[in-house]
Amino acid sequence: MQDLIERLDKSKKKIEQFSELLDSIESVKDKKKALWKEIYENSITDRENAYVLFHEAYSSMTNTAAEHISVGPILNKYLERMSKSNEQLLKLADLIAKAEEQYSKIDPDDVFSKIKE
């Protein structure tokens, strides 16, 4: 139980850090930031829930073949859910990286116009 509480605390900290990261990106609109934050929260929550269920099912499993046959597909589903959550996080990271890259690009015309002023 203590492990689960610690994992939840870590998840909350990750979400806070992610919010801070989003706030530091000035070129992204607030609606997009809110959507990205929701995607992040959902992915983290899905991953943590799947981990808890996986851990619970795995812990209750004995080493009999019948147990592996009955619990194995369930464990596989939880692993798939965690994998999908990871894929969502990677796609989100790619979107954010592209947004940051776009913001950091220097437009030569913009630089020239600023020099003229």
HELIX and SHEET records of a PDB file:
HELIX    1   1 GLN A    2  SER A   24  1                                  23    
HELIX    2   2 ASP A   30  SER A   60  1                                  31    
HELIX    3   3 ALA A   65  SER A  104  1                                  40    
HELIX    4   4 PRO A  108  LYS A  116  1                                   9    
END                                                                             
